[in-house]
Amino acid sequence: MSVPSQSELNFIGIDLSGATIRADVIDAEGQILETQESPKEKERIVEQVAHITNSFRVGNSRISAIGIAIPGLVNRQIDRVVVSRDLPDTVRDDLHSELSRATGLRVEIENDANAAAYGEYKLGAGRGSRNMFYMTIGQGIGGAIIIDGKLWTGASGFAGEVGHITIDTEGLECTCGNTGCLETVASAPNIVRRAKDRLYRDNTSSLSRLAMNRDFTADDMAREARNGDDFSLMMIERTAKYIGTGVATIINLLNFERVVLGGGVMDAGELILNPIIAEVKRRAFQPCFEATQIVAATLGSNAIPLGAAMLARDAAVN
Ligand SMILES: [Zn+2]
């Protein structure tokens, strides 16, 4: 049997950030060849990943490396997960060595937002740019920096933590220990929290009726805004101001060519994107604003597994 050339190799990308493990096999161009999903068992991550990898390899001898996206901070210089609230076992275990041993393949581990950024950069809304900032706004807020075509992860691997820049010096305590982080006002749960606080004072909104029956989500608010609810629209526009303030700070610092915004909160589409851009325009240094394209992510939930697999591909080349 002949040895496959670099362009014929396949790569696995695995997303461990959600309740379900999502795993893809891609070719060297980034086309998805195969996908698997299975419920995540937090205490058996190594076994699960080894099992998925082995099942892909049964029919595919071209697979040469695995990229794994972790919901936590990853130091790639030492290939260790340093902090993970969702997967504490990956911090205690040496996931990287155990998986290399269990699969016989090269393994790359990376933070989930960094993996998503790389996916968008290579295959999605970041294509064609060289310098890009990626921000994901969902249950939490994450970010990642790509400079000259490479993820820039900082001195110890944690660059891009935009969710924890201070946006309100008088603000609420954050999970990180600081107060008034961007995440404390603009993540999906905090959009809902702010809306609930205000609903006590304004009960003309259609959300008030919704809130009587069940808890509402940021998705519900986007839908109600689209259906003409002024209160929901106002809350989304206020959220956009916070996010835009963060983006303005970032482009003033690094003069990015493109800013890609992803995550569930961006599912509100132009309702949130347009006021974000307006706020960046108001706050950023004008030449920086004019040089930056601010766009919505395009890969959705594919961004993380695709990015993880592309990181595995590109680490093989470099
Ligand atoms: Zn914080």
Boltz pocket constraint, residues with backbone or C-beta under 6 A from the ligand:
constraints:
  - pocket:
      binder: B
      contacts: [[A, 163], [A, 164], [A, 165], [A, 174], [A, 175], [A, 176], [A, 177], [A, 178], [A, 181], [A, 183]]
      max_distance: 6.0
